[in-house]
């Protein structure tokens, strides 16, 4: 169960008049209960599901550093161990539907954290946190179920935000991608290779289209691959070449953007179960200006031979993981029971001597 990231990051929602009517706590925090809910207040040992925003003032504007509405609400157990004393007395005043605003001087907060004040935050400025209690749960099982539901609901939204970020990043590298595209297209023409160009800029030449639906953001795929650089043709990685000592299909969770290079995500989303293709990736969708030492130089365009060995949904993947965990725990119990029985038998044998 996640704990709250209390009052440390910052978000923008400075309501009119929020400078007035604050009460002080013993730990240099100030707060204002806005209310709005009609449910009972939280009790010791219960679980709070909360959205929070944290922000500070930079010049004449508010600067957002964190907002859980960009992801999903946080869940935490309400007790004096999990929650810092300075804010415990604030949280115990809250019930379902209630809101509050908490603030602390930025230099005081960062001194508590043992860190230097960031240059964009001026001494004497406040860091604010707005809190909204969405729900309160009595048991950990109820809280865990609600937390999972919130994460699943947020997943498509988070994915789309990540896609927009990637597309914005690629747009800023347009000139580099166009340069690399010319190099790749010249290579394809020279070698009489037909390949389709994706929206992001990857080129794919299929040897086998595969079957079924295309891979989607909810897919987990296992892939066999061999990667080499376009200019030298030298292999730098493979999970099918014994020289690289792997020998297992590589697993990619498509919803986890950033776990593989952009070109892989781009290519896999065009493929199906059983697809076999050669993929040509511009450097900006690969390892970019940094490269990857020692085999991939900065701005190297890449070629991957890729074959999708399986495609399953995240639900099936999760069920398999849970089943594997269950079997592991059962085996651990069996081993422990066996050891305990052996120890008891040894004890009985020794007592008879």
C-alpha positions in Angstrom: 0.0 0.0 0.0 1.5 3.4 -1.0 2.1 6.0 1.6 1.4 9.7 0.9 4.1 11.9 -0.3 3.2 14.5 2.4 3.6 18.2 1.6 6.9 17.9 -0.2 6.0 18.3 -4.0 4.2 21.3 -5.3 1.1 22.0 -7.5 -1.0 24.9 -8.7 -4.4 25.7 -7.3 -4.2 28.9 -5.2 -7.8 29.7 -4.4 -8.9 33.3 -3.9 -8.7 34.2 -0.3 -6.6 31.1 0.7 -4.1 33.4 2.4 -6.6 34.2 5.2 -7.9 32.1 8.1 -5.0 29.7 8.5 -4.5 27.9 11.9 -1.1 26.9 13.1 0.1 23.4 14.0 3.0 22.5 16.3 5.3 21.7 13.4 5.4 25.0 11.6 2.5 24.0 9.3 -0.6 26.1 8.8 -3.9 24.8 7.6 -7.4 25.6 6.7 -10.3 23.1 6.7 -12.6 23.8 3.8 -15.1 21.0 4.5 -17.6 20.0 2.0 -18.2 16.4 3.0 -21.0 15.0 5.1 -19.5 11.7 6.1 -17.9 10.7 9.5 -14.3 11.7 10.2 -11.5 9.2 9.6 -10.7 6.8 12.5 -7.5 5.3 13.6 -6.5 2.4 11.4 -8.8 3.3 8.5 -7.6 4.1 5.0 -7.9 7.4 3.2 -8.1 7.8 -0.5 -7.0 11.3 -1.3 -6.2 13.6 -4.3 -3.7 16.3 -3.5 -2.1 19.2 -5.3 1.1 21.0 -4.1 2.2 24.3 -5.4 4.3 27.4 -4.7 4.4 31.0 -5.9 7.1 31.9 -8.5 7.0 35.6 -9.1 3.4 36.5 -9.8 2.4 33.0 -10.8 1.7 29.7 -9.1 4.1 26.8 -10.0 2.8 23.2 -10.0 5.2 20.5 -8.9 2.8 17.6 -8.2 -0.9 16.8 -8.8 -2.3 13.3 -8.3 -5.1 14.1 -10.7 -2.5 13.7 -13.4 -2.1 10.0 -12.3 -4.4 8.5 -9.6 -5.4 9.2 -6.0 -3.1 8.1 -3.2 -4.1 5.6 -0.5 -2.7 5.5 3.0 -3.5 4.0 6.4 -4.4 6.6 8.9 -2.4 6.2 12.1 0.2 8.0 14.1 3.0 5.7 12.7 2.3 6.2 9.0 1.5 9.9 9.2 4.0 12.5 10.5 2.9 14.1 13.7 2.9 17.6 12.2 0.1 16.7 9.9 -1.7 13.9 11.8 -3.8 16.4 13.7 -4.9 18.0 10.4 -5.9 14.7 8.8 -7.9 13.5 11.7 -10.3 16.5 11.2 -11.1 15.2 7.7 -13.9 13.0 6.5 -15.1 11.7 3.1 -15.7 14.7 0.8 -13.8 17.2 3.0 -11.0 19.4 1.6 -8.2 21.3 3.3 -5.3 23.6 2.3 -2.0 23.2 4.2 1.1 25.5 3.9 4.6 25.8 5.2 7.4 28.3 4.5 9.6 26.8 1.8 12.9 27.4 3.6 11.5 25.8 6.7 10.4 22.7 4.8 13.6 22.2 2.9 15.6 22.7 6.1 13.5 19.9 7.7 14.4 17.7 4.7 18.1 18.6 5.0 18.1 20.0 1.5 19.0 23.4 -0.1 16.2 25.6 -1.2 15.8 25.2 -5.1 16.8 28.4 -6.9 13.3 28.9 -8.4 11.7 29.0 -4.9 12.5 32.2 -3.0 13.0 32.4 0.8 9.8 33.5 2.5 7.5 31.9 0.0 5.0 29.2 1.1 4.6 25.7 -0.3 0.9 24.8 -0.4 -0.9 21.5 -0.4 -4.6 21.2 -1.2 -6.2 17.9 0.0 -9.4 16.3 -1.1 -10.6 13.1 0.7 -12.4 11.0 -1.9 -13.3 8.1 0.3 -12.5 6.3 3.6 -12.2 2.5 3.9 -12.3 0.4 7.1 -10.2 -2.5 5.9 -7.0 -3.0 4.0 -8.8 -5.3 1.6 -11.4 -2.6 0.7 -8.6 0.0 0.3 -6.5 -2.3 -1.9 -9.5 -3.1 -4.2 -10.2 0.7 -4.5 -6.6 1.4 -5.2 -6.4 -1.2 -7.9 -9.6 0.1 -9.5 -8.3 3.7 -9.4 -5.0 2.6 -11.1 -6.8 0.7 -13.8 -9.1 3.7 -14.5 -6.2 6.0 -14.7 -4.0 3.8 -17.0 -5.5 4.9 -20.4 -5.3 8.6 -19.3 -1.7 8.3 -18.2 -0.8 6.4 -21.3 -2.2 9.1 -23.6 -0.3 11.8 -21.7 2.9 9.8 -22.2 2.2 9.4 -25.9 1.7 13.2 -26.2 5.0 13.7 -24.5 6.8 11.3 -26.8 5.2 12.9 -29.9 6.2 16.4 -28.6 9.7 15.2 -28.0 9.9 13.7 -31.5 8.5 16.9 -33.0 11.4 18.8 -31.4 13.8 16.4 -33.2 12.1 16.7 -36.6 15.3 17.8 -38.4 17.3 14.9 -37.0 14.6 12.4 -37.9 14.4 13.8 -41.5 18.2 13.5 -41.8 18.1 9.9 -40.6 15.1 9.1 -42.8 17.1 10.1 -45.9 20.0 7.8 -44.8 17.6 4.9 -44.2 15.7 5.4 -47.4 19.0 5.4 -49.4 19.9 2.1 -47.7 16.6 0.6 -48.5 16.8 1.7 -52.2 20.4 0.5 -52.6 19.4 -2.9 -51.2 16.0 -3.1 -53.0 14.1 -3.4 -49.8 10.4 -2.4 -49.5 9.5 -1.0 -46.1 6.5 1.0 -44.8 7.2 4.1 -42.8 5.2 4.7 -39.5 3.9 8.0 -38.2 6.8 8.3 -35.8 9.3 7.5 -38.4 10.3 3.8 -38.1 10.5 1.7 -41.2 9.1 -1.9 -41.2 9.7 -4.7 -43.8 7.5 -7.7 -43.0 8.6 -11.2 -43.8 5.5 -12.6 -42.0 2.4 -10.4 -41.2 1.3 -12.6 -38.3 -2.3 -13.3 -37.3 -5.0 -11.8 -35.2 -5.3 -8.2 -34.0 -2.4 -5.8 -33.9 -0.6 -5.4 -30.6 -2.2 -2.7 -28.4 -1.2 -0.7 -25.3 -2.7 -3.4 -23.1 -0.6 -6.1 -24.7 2.4 -8.0 -23.2 4.6 -9.4 -26.0 7.5 -11.7 -26.0 10.0 -11.0 -28.8 13.0 -12.7 -30.4 15.4 -10.1 -31.8 18.8 -9.3 -33.2 20.0 -5.7 -33.3 22.8 -4.2 -35.5 23.9 -0.8 -36.6 22.9 0.4 -40.1 26.3 1.8 -41.1 28.5 -1.1 -40.0 26.0 -4.0 -39.9 27.7 -5.2 -36.7 25.4 -7.0 -34.2 25.3 -5.3 -30.9 22.6 -7.3 -29.1 20.6 -10.5 -29.6 18.5 -12.9 -27.5 18.8 -15.7 -30.1 22.6 -15.5 -30.9 24.5 -17.7 -28.3 27.3 -15.2 -28.4 25.2 -12.9 -26.3 24.2 -15.6 -23.9 20.5 -14.9 -23.3 18.4 -17.5 -25.1 15.0 -16.4 -23.8 12.3 -14.3 -25.6 12.4 -10.7 -24.4 9.2 -9.5 -22.7 7.8 -6.1 -23.4 4.8 -4.5 -21.5 3.5 -2.0 -24.0 1.8 0.2 -21.4 5.1 0.9 -19.8 6.3 3.5 -22.2 10.0 4.1 -21.9 10.9 0.5 -20.9 12.2 0.1 -24.5 13.4 2.6 -27.1 10.7 4.6 -29.0 11.4 2.7 -32.2 10.6 -0.6 -30.6 7.3 0.7 -29.2 6.5 2.2 -32.6 7.3 -1.1 -34.5 5.6 -3.4 -32.1 2.3 -1.5 -32.3 2.3 -2.3 -36.0 2.7 -6.0 -35.5 0.7 -9.1 -34.6 1.2 -12.4 -32.9 3.7 -14.3 -35.1 4.8 -11.2 -37.0 8.4 -11.4 -38.3 9.9 -8.2 -39.6 13.1 -6.2 -40.2 12.8 -2.8 -38.5 14.9 0.3 -39.4 15.0 2.8 -36.6 16.2 6.4 -36.9 18.7 7.4 -34.2 16.2 9.8 -32.5 13.9 6.8 -31.9 16.8 4.7 -30.8 19.7 5.9 -28.5 19.9 9.4 -30.0 22.9 11.7 -29.4 24.1 9.7 -26.4 24.5 6.4 -28.2 25.1 3.3 -26.0 28.7 2.4 -25.4 30.6 0.5 -26.6 28.7 -0.7 -29.6 26.3 2.1 -30.6 27.8 5.5 -31.4 25.9 8.8 -31.1 23.3 9.2 -33.9 23.6 5.6 -35.0 20.6 4.4 -37.0 19.6 0.8 -36.1 18.3 -2.4 -37.7 16.4 -5.0 -35.7 15.3 -8.4 -36.8 12.2 -9.0 -34.7 9.8 -11.9 -34.3 6.8 -11.8 -31.9 6.5 -15.2 -30.2 3.4 -14.5 -28.1 0.9 -11.8 -27.3 -1.2 -11.8 -24.1 -3.4 -9.2 -22.4 -2.4 -7.6 -19.1 -5.3 -9.4 -17.3 -3.9 -12.8 -18.5 -0.4 -11.7 -17.6 -1.5 -10.6 -14.1 -3.4 -13.9 -13.5 -0.3 -15.9 -14.5 1.9 -13.9 -12.1 -0.6 -14.4 -9.3 -0.7 -18.1 -10.0 3.1 -18.3 -10.1 3.3 -16.4 -6.8 0.7 -18.7 -5.3 2.7 -21.8 -6.3 5.9 -20.3 -5.0 4.3 -19.6 -1.6 2.9 -23.1 -1.5 6.3 -24.6 -2.3 7.9 -22.4 0.4 5.4 -23.6 2.9 6.0 -27.2 1.9 9.8 -26.7 2.4 9.3 -24.9 5.7 6.9 -27.6 7.0 9.4 -30.3 5.9 12.2 -28.6 7.7 10.2 -28.1 10.9 9.1 -31.8 10.8 12.7 -32.8 10.4 13.8 -30.6 13.3 11.0 -32.1 15.5 12.1 -35.6 14.6 15.7 -34.8 15.4 14.6 -33.3 18.7 12.6 -36.5 19.6 15.5 -38.7 18.6 18.0 -36.8 20.7 15.7 -36.8 23.7 15.6 -40.6 23.6 19.3 -40.9 23.8 
